[in-house]
Structures are given as C-alpha cells and as structure tokens.
Amino acid sequence: MATEVREEIKGIKDDWAKNMRGYMQTFEKQAKNESLTLINTRGFLKDDDTEMGGT
C-alpha cells in the first residue's frame, strides 16, 4: 500500500503530498517494528459496505 501511494504522489510538490510522504514513512517504520497503527478516519464519509469510514 505505501509503495502504491508513493508512486501516485511521485513528483507532486504540494503540501498535502509532502505530508502524505511523511505519513507513509511513519507507517512503514511502525509496520517494520510491528507496532499498532491506528488510522484516523474522521472527516471521511461513512459508507455501509466496509468498516472504514468516518465517525
């Protein structure tokens, strides 16, 4: 997943892309250490077909 995101934002210099690169780097570091990673989904629309979605 992190690799796909990195490819999608390659070459984009906007602030949101810089932030996303930082988030992905943190995610990969935590995953490597087998840390529990909580993803904040507040602000995302709630959907009925998955457990992902806003609160």
PDB file with one MODEL, atoms N, CA, C and O in Angstrom:
MODEL        1
ATOM      1  N   MET A   1       0.815  -1.184   0.000  1.00  0.00           N
ATOM      2  CA  MET A   1       0.000   0.000   0.000  1.00  0.00           C
ATOM      3  C   MET A   1       0.865   1.258   0.000  1.00  0.00           C
ATOM      4  O   MET A   1       0.636   2.162  -0.803  1.00  0.00           O
ATOM      5  N   ALA A   2       1.837   1.327   0.872  1.00  0.00           N
ATOM      6  CA  ALA A   2       2.685   2.508   0.949  1.00  0.00           C
ATOM      7  C   ALA A   2       3.434   2.726  -0.363  1.00  0.00           C
ATOM      8  O   ALA A   2       3.625   3.864  -0.792  1.00  0.00           O
ATOM      9  N   THR A   3       3.851   1.645  -0.991  1.00  0.00           N
ATOM     10  CA  THR A   3       4.548   1.753  -2.269  1.00  0.00           C
ATOM     11  C   THR A   3       3.635   2.333  -3.339  1.00  0.00           C
ATOM     12  O   THR A   3       4.067   3.160  -4.142  1.00  0.00           O
ATOM     13  N   GLU A   4       2.385   1.910  -3.355  1.00  0.00           N
ATOM     14  CA  GLU A   4       1.427   2.431  -4.333  1.00  0.00           C
ATOM     15  C   GLU A   4       1.172   3.913  -4.117  1.00  0.00           C
ATOM     16  O   GLU A   4       1.110   4.685  -5.074  1.00  0.00           O
ATOM     17  N   VAL A   5       1.026   4.308  -2.863  1.00  0.00           N
ATOM     18  CA  VAL A   5       0.807   5.727  -2.560  1.00  0.00           C
ATOM     19  C   VAL A   5       2.020   6.535  -2.989  1.00  0.00           C
ATOM     20  O   VAL A   5       1.884   7.604  -3.586  1.00  0.00           O
ATOM     21  N   ARG A   6       3.204   6.025  -2.685  1.00  0.00           N
ATOM     22  CA  ARG A   6       4.435   6.732  -3.057  1.00  0.00           C
ATOM     23  C   ARG A   6       4.508   6.941  -4.570  1.00  0.00           C
ATOM     24  O   ARG A   6       4.902   8.013  -5.030  1.00  0.00           O
ATOM     25  N   GLU A   7       4.133   5.935  -5.333  1.00  0.00           N
ATOM     26  CA  GLU A   7       4.143   6.054  -6.795  1.00  0.00           C
ATOM     27  C   GLU A   7       3.124   7.085  -7.280  1.00  0.00           C
ATOM     28  O   GLU A   7       3.401   7.854  -8.200  1.00  0.00           O
ATOM     29  N   GLU A   8       1.945   7.095  -6.655  1.00  0.00           N
ATOM     30  CA  GLU A   8       0.887   8.020  -7.062  1.00  0.00           C
ATOM     31  C   GLU A   8       1.279   9.477  -6.838  1.00  0.00           C
ATOM     32  O   GLU A   8       0.900  10.345  -7.625  1.00  0.00           O
ATOM     33  N   ILE A   9       2.035   9.758  -5.774  1.00  0.00           N
ATOM     34  CA  ILE A   9       2.351  11.152  -5.443  1.00  0.00           C
ATOM     35  C   ILE A   9       3.766  11.555  -5.869  1.00  0.00           C
ATOM     36  O   ILE A   9       4.235  12.643  -5.536  1.00  0.00           O
ATOM     37  N   LYS A  10       4.432  10.676  -6.601  1.00  0.00           N
ATOM     38  CA  LYS A  10       5.788  10.974  -7.065  1.00  0.00           C
ATOM     39  C   LYS A  10       5.787  12.251  -7.911  1.00  0.00           C
ATOM     40  O   LYS A  10       4.992  12.390  -8.841  1.00  0.00           O
ATOM     41  N   GLY A  11       6.671  13.161  -7.583  1.00  0.00           N
ATOM     42  CA  GLY A  11       6.825  14.388  -8.354  1.00  0.00           C
ATOM     43  C   GLY A  11       5.877  15.513  -7.962  1.00  0.00           C
ATOM     44  O   GLY A  11       6.024  16.633  -8.450  1.00  0.00           O
ATOM     45  N   ILE A  12       4.911  15.242  -7.094  1.00  0.00           N
ATOM     46  CA  ILE A  12       3.982  16.284  -6.654  1.00  0.00           C
ATOM     47  C   ILE A  12       4.625  17.023  -5.489  1.00  0.00           C
ATOM     48  O   ILE A  12       5.057  16.403  -4.517  1.00  0.00           O
ATOM     49  N   LYS A  13       4.688  18.351  -5.587  1.00  0.00           N
ATOM     50  CA  LYS A  13       5.375  19.145  -4.583  1.00  0.00           C
ATOM     51  C   LYS A  13       4.422  19.881  -3.641  1.00  0.00           C
ATOM     52  O   LYS A  13       4.868  20.658  -2.797  1.00  0.00           O
ATOM     53  N   ASP A  14       3.134  19.649  -3.773  1.00  0.00           N
ATOM     54  CA  ASP A  14       2.152  20.305  -2.910  1.00  0.00           C
ATOM     55  C   ASP A  14       2.334  19.865  -1.458  1.00  0.00           C
ATOM     56  O   ASP A  14       2.880  18.798  -1.177  1.00  0.00           O
ATOM     57  N   ASP A  15       1.861  20.720  -0.542  1.00  0.00           N
ATOM     58  CA  ASP A  15       1.990  20.414   0.884  1.00  0.00           C
ATOM     59  C   ASP A  15       1.334  19.095   1.259  1.00  0.00           C
ATOM     60  O   ASP A  15       1.877  18.336   2.063  1.00  0.00           O
ATOM     61  N   TRP A  16       0.162  18.816   0.679  1.00  0.00           N
ATOM     62  CA  TRP A  16      -0.536  17.579   1.044  1.00  0.00           C
ATOM     63  C   TRP A  16       0.291  16.363   0.654  1.00  0.00           C
ATOM     64  O   TRP A  16       0.276  15.351   1.355  1.00  0.00           O
ATOM     65  N   ALA A  17       1.012  16.454  -0.457  1.00  0.00           N
ATOM     66  CA  ALA A  17       1.842  15.328  -0.902  1.00  0.00           C
ATOM     67  C   ALA A  17       3.050  15.160   0.020  1.00  0.00           C
ATOM     68  O   ALA A  17       3.446  14.037   0.333  1.00  0.00           O
ATOM     69  N   LYS A  18       3.630  16.276   0.450  1.00  0.00           N
ATOM     70  CA  LYS A  18       4.739  16.203   1.405  1.00  0.00           C
ATOM     71  C   LYS A  18       4.270  15.555   2.701  1.00  0.00           C
ATOM     72  O   LYS A  18       4.961  14.710   3.270  1.00  0.00           O
ATOM     73  N   ASN A  19       3.088  15.959   3.160  1.00  0.00           N
ATOM     74  CA  ASN A  19       2.531  15.361   4.375  1.00  0.00           C
ATOM     75  C   ASN A  19       2.306  13.869   4.189  1.00  0.00           C
ATOM     76  O   ASN A  19       2.628  13.074   5.073  1.00  0.00           O
ATOM     77  N   MET A  20       1.757  13.489   3.048  1.00  0.00           N
ATOM     78  CA  MET A  20       1.462  12.079   2.793  1.00  0.00           C
ATOM     79  C   MET A  20       2.743  11.253   2.769  1.00  0.00           C
ATOM     80  O   MET A  20       2.761  10.128   3.267  1.00  0.00           O
ATOM     81  N   ARG A  21       3.812  11.796   2.198  1.00  0.00           N
ATOM     82  CA  ARG A  21       5.091  11.072   2.207  1.00  0.00           C
ATOM     83  C   ARG A  21       5.562  10.838   3.646  1.00  0.00           C
ATOM     84  O   ARG A  21       6.061   9.761   3.975  1.00  0.00           O
ATOM     85  N   GLY A  22       5.399  11.846   4.494  1.00  0.00           N
ATOM     86  CA  GLY A  22       5.763  11.702   5.905  1.00  0.00           C
ATOM     87  C   GLY A  22       4.921  10.653   6.600  1.00  0.00           C
ATOM     88  O   GLY A  22       5.433   9.848   7.377  1.00  0.00           O
ATOM     89  N   TYR A  23       3.606  10.664   6.316  1.00  0.00           N
ATOM     90  CA  TYR A  23       2.709   9.675   6.917  1.00  0.00           C
ATOM     91  C   TYR A  23       3.092   8.262   6.483  1.00  0.00           C
ATOM     92  O   TYR A  23       3.103   7.339   7.298  1.00  0.00           O
ATOM     93  N   MET A  24       3.404   8.099   5.208  1.00  0.00           N
ATOM     94  CA  MET A  24       3.761   6.775   4.704  1.00  0.00           C
ATOM     95  C   MET A  24       5.087   6.306   5.298  1.00  0.00           C
ATOM     96  O   MET A  24       5.256   5.122   5.588  1.00  0.00           O
ATOM     97  N   GLN A  25       6.028   7.233   5.478  1.00  0.00           N
ATOM     98  CA  GLN A  25       7.303   6.875   6.083  1.00  0.00           C
ATOM     99  C   GLN A  25       7.088   6.405   7.525  1.00  0.00           C
ATOM    100  O   GLN A  25       7.677   5.412   7.952  1.00  0.00           O
ATOM    101  N   THR A  26       6.247   7.115   8.267  1.00  0.00           N
ATOM    102  CA  THR A  26       5.929   6.718   9.638  1.00  0.00           C
ATOM    103  C   THR A  26       5.231   5.370   9.659  1.00  0.00           C
ATOM    104  O   THR A  26       5.548   4.512  10.483  1.00  0.00           O
ATOM    105  N   PHE A  27       4.276   5.182   8.747  1.00  0.00           N
ATOM    106  CA  PHE A  27       3.543   3.919   8.659  1.00  0.00           C
ATOM    107  C   PHE A  27       4.497   2.753   8.406  1.00  0.00           C
ATOM    108  O   PHE A  27       4.407   1.717   9.063  1.00  0.00           O
ATOM    109  N   GLU A  28       5.413   2.928   7.449  1.00  0.00           N
ATOM    110  CA  GLU A  28       6.357   1.854   7.132  1.00  0.00           C
ATOM    111  C   GLU A  28       7.271   1.554   8.315  1.00  0.00           C
ATOM    112  O   GLU A  28       7.571   0.392   8.590  1.00  0.00           O
ATOM    113  N   LYS A  29       7.714   2.594   9.014  1.00  0.00           N
ATOM    114  CA  LYS A  29       8.586   2.407  10.170  1.00  0.00           C
ATOM    115  C   LYS A  29       7.850   1.635  11.269  1.00  0.00           C
ATOM    116  O   LYS A  29       8.416   0.725  11.874  1.00  0.00           O
ATOM    117  N   GLN A  30       6.596   1.996  11.523  1.00  0.00           N
ATOM    118  CA  GLN A  30       5.817   1.297  12.540  1.00  0.00           C
ATOM    119  C   GLN A  30       5.525  -0.140  12.119  1.00  0.00           C
ATOM    120  O   GLN A  30       5.578  -1.056  12.940  1.00  0.00           O
ATOM    121  N   ALA A  31       5.221  -0.333  10.851  1.00  0.00           N
ATOM    122  CA  ALA A  31       4.934  -1.686  10.359  1.00  0.00           C
ATOM    123  C   ALA A  31       6.169  -2.573  10.484  1.00  0.00           C
ATOM    124  O   ALA A  31       6.066  -3.751  10.825  1.00  0.00           O
ATOM    125  N   LYS A  32       7.325  -2.003  10.207  1.00  0.00           N
ATOM    126  CA  LYS A  32       8.568  -2.767  10.317  1.00  0.00           C
ATOM    127  C   LYS A  32       8.801  -3.196  11.765  1.00  0.00           C
ATOM    128  O   LYS A  32       9.315  -4.285  12.023  1.00  0.00           O
ATOM    129  N   ASN A  33       8.419  -2.333  12.705  1.00  0.00           N
ATOM    130  CA  ASN A  33       8.576  -2.639  14.128  1.00  0.00           C
ATOM    131  C   ASN A  33       7.378  -3.393  14.691  1.00  0.00           C
ATOM    132  O   ASN A  33       7.321  -3.670  15.889  1.00  0.00           O
ATOM    133  N   GLU A  34       6.419  -3.727  13.822  1.00  0.00           N
ATOM    134  CA  GLU A  34       5.199  -4.430  14.201  1.00  0.00           C
ATOM    135  C   GLU A  34       4.425  -3.676  15.275  1.00  0.00           C
ATOM    136  O   GLU A  34       3.832  -4.281  16.168  1.00  0.00           O
ATOM    137  N   SER A  35       4.437  -2.343  15.176  1.00  0.00           N
ATOM    138  CA  SER A  35       3.686  -1.504  16.101  1.00  0.00           C
ATOM    139  C   SER A  35       2.230  -1.449  15.676  1.00  0.00           C
ATOM    140  O   SER A  35       1.898  -1.651  14.508  1.00  0.00           O
ATOM    141  N   LEU A  36       1.376  -1.174  16.636  1.00  0.00           N
ATOM    142  CA  LEU A  36      -0.036  -0.983  16.344  1.00  0.00           C
ATOM    143  C   LEU A  36      -0.205   0.373  15.669  1.00  0.00           C
ATOM    144  O   LEU A  36       0.225   1.394  16.206  1.00  0.00           O
ATOM    145  N   THR A  37      -0.819   0.385  14.514  1.00  0.00           N
ATOM    146  CA  THR A  37      -1.037   1.620  13.777  1.00  0.00           C
ATOM    147  C   THR A  37      -2.526   1.901  13.716  1.00  0.00           C
ATOM    148  O   THR A  37      -3.297   1.098  13.190  1.00  0.00           O
ATOM    149  N   LEU A  38      -2.925   3.035  14.254  1.00  0.00           N
ATOM    150  CA  LEU A  38      -4.319   3.456  14.194  1.00  0.00           C
ATOM    151  C   LEU A  38      -4.453   4.513  13.109  1.00  0.00           C
ATOM    152  O   LEU A  38      -3.680   5.470  13.065  1.00  0.00           O
ATOM    153  N   ILE A  39      -5.420   4.341  12.252  1.00  0.00           N
ATOM    154  CA  ILE A  39      -5.648   5.281  11.163  1.00  0.00           C
ATOM    155  C   ILE A  39      -6.864   6.123  11.512  1.00  0.00           C
ATOM    156  O   ILE A  39      -7.958   5.595  11.711  1.00  0.00           O
ATOM    157  N   ASN A  40      -6.672   7.419  11.585  1.00  0.00           N
ATOM    158  CA  ASN A  40      -7.751   8.342  11.908  1.00  0.00           C
ATOM    159  C   ASN A  40      -8.602   8.553  10.667  1.00  0.00           C
ATOM    160  O   ASN A  40      -8.129   9.099   9.670  1.00  0.00           O
ATOM    161  N   THR A  41      -9.861   8.120  10.726  1.00  0.00           N
ATOM    162  CA  THR A  41     -10.743   8.259   9.566  1.00  0.00           C
ATOM    163  C   THR A  41     -11.780   9.354   9.763  1.00  0.00           C
ATOM    164  O   THR A  41     -12.731   9.447   8.987  1.00  0.00           O
ATOM    165  N   ARG A  42     -11.612  10.192  10.797  1.00  0.00           N
ATOM    166  CA  ARG A  42     -12.543  11.307  10.964  1.00  0.00           C
ATOM    167  C   ARG A  42     -12.449  12.204   9.740  1.00  0.00           C
ATOM    168  O   ARG A  42     -11.356  12.457   9.232  1.00  0.00           O
ATOM    169  N   GLY A  43     -13.566  12.672   9.278  1.00  0.00           N
ATOM    170  CA  GLY A  43     -13.588  13.530   8.109  1.00  0.00           C
ATOM    171  C   GLY A  43     -13.900  12.784   6.830  1.00  0.00           C
ATOM    172  O   GLY A  43     -14.280  13.402   5.835  1.00  0.00           O
ATOM    173  N   PHE A  44     -13.749  11.470   6.831  1.00  0.00           N
ATOM    174  CA  PHE A  44     -14.117  10.677   5.667  1.00  0.00           C
ATOM    175  C   PHE A  44     -15.596  10.332   5.746  1.00  0.00           C
ATOM    176  O   PHE A  44     -16.141  10.171   6.837  1.00  0.00           O
ATOM    177  N   LEU A  45     -16.227  10.221   4.626  1.00  0.00           N
ATOM    178  CA  LEU A  45     -17.631   9.843   4.601  1.00  0.00           C
ATOM    179  C   LEU A  45     -17.798   8.419   5.093  1.00  0.00           C
ATOM    180  O   LEU A  45     -16.991   7.550   4.764  1.00  0.00           O
ATOM    181  N   LYS A  46     -18.832   8.172   5.875  1.00  0.00           N
ATOM    182  CA  LYS A  46     -19.119   6.816   6.342  1.00  0.00           C
ATOM    183  C   LYS A  46     -19.802   6.062   5.217  1.00  0.00           C
ATOM    184  O   LYS A  46     -20.703   6.585   4.561  1.00  0.00           O
ATOM    185  N   ASP A  47     -19.367   4.839   5.000  1.00  0.00           N
ATOM    186  CA  ASP A  47     -20.015   4.017   3.983  1.00  0.00           C
ATOM    187  C   ASP A  47     -20.606   2.783   4.658  1.00  0.00           C
ATOM    188  O   ASP A  47     -20.296   2.489   5.812  1.00  0.00           O
ATOM    189  N   ASP A  48     -21.445   2.077   3.943  1.00  0.00           N
ATOM    190  CA  ASP A  48     -22.152   0.943   4.528  1.00  0.00           C
ATOM    191  C   ASP A  48     -21.539  -0.409   4.179  1.00  0.00           C
ATOM    192  O   ASP A  48     -21.992  -1.433   4.691  1.00  0.00           O
ATOM    193  N   ASP A  49     -20.525  -0.438   3.325  1.00  0.00           N
ATOM    194  CA  ASP A  49     -20.021  -1.734   2.879  1.00  0.00           C
ATOM    195  C   ASP A  49     -18.641  -2.090   3.428  1.00  0.00           C
ATOM    196  O   ASP A  49     -18.125  -3.168   3.131  1.00  0.00           O
ATOM    197  N   THR A  50     -18.039  -1.215   4.215  1.00  0.00           N
ATOM    198  CA  THR A  50     -16.750  -1.539   4.824  1.00  0.00           C
ATOM    199  C   THR A  50     -16.723  -1.004   6.243  1.00  0.00           C
ATOM    200  O   THR A  50     -17.609  -0.254   6.653  1.00  0.00           O
ATOM    201  N   GLU A  51     -15.708  -1.394   6.981  1.00  0.00           N
ATOM    202  CA  GLU A  51     -15.537  -0.868   8.328  1.00  0.00           C
ATOM    203  C   GLU A  51     -14.787   0.451   8.309  1.00  0.00           C
ATOM    204  O   GLU A  51     -14.730   1.147   9.323  1.00  0.00           O
ATOM    205  N   MET A  52     -14.209   0.803   7.165  1.00  0.00           N
ATOM    206  CA  MET A  52     -13.534   2.094   7.041  1.00  0.00           C
ATOM    207  C   MET A  52     -14.592   3.166   6.840  1.00  0.00           C
ATOM    208  O   MET A  52     -15.676   2.894   6.324  1.00  0.00           O
ATOM    209  N   GLY A  53     -14.284   4.328   7.231  1.00  0.00           N
ATOM    210  CA  GLY A  53     -15.215   5.432   7.035  1.00  0.00           C
ATOM    211  C   GLY A  53     -15.241   6.310   8.258  1.00  0.00           C
ATOM    212  O   GLY A  53     -14.843   5.894   9.347  1.00  0.00           O
ATOM    213  N   GLY A  54     -15.697   7.490   8.082  1.00  0.00           N
ATOM    214  CA  GLY A  54     -15.672   8.480   9.152  1.00  0.00           C
ATOM    215  C   GLY A  54     -16.586   8.155  10.305  1.00  0.00           C
ATOM    216  O   GLY A  54     -17.440   7.270  10.236  1.00  0.00           O
ATOM    217  N   THR A  55     -16.379   8.892  11.352  1.00  0.00           N
ATOM    218  CA  THR A  55     -17.207   8.727  12.544  1.00  0.00           C
ATOM    219  C   THR A  55     -18.031   9.966  12.756  1.00  0.00           C
ATOM    220  O   THR A  55     -18.804  10.037  13.711  1.00  0.00           O
TER     221      THR A  55
ENDMDL
END
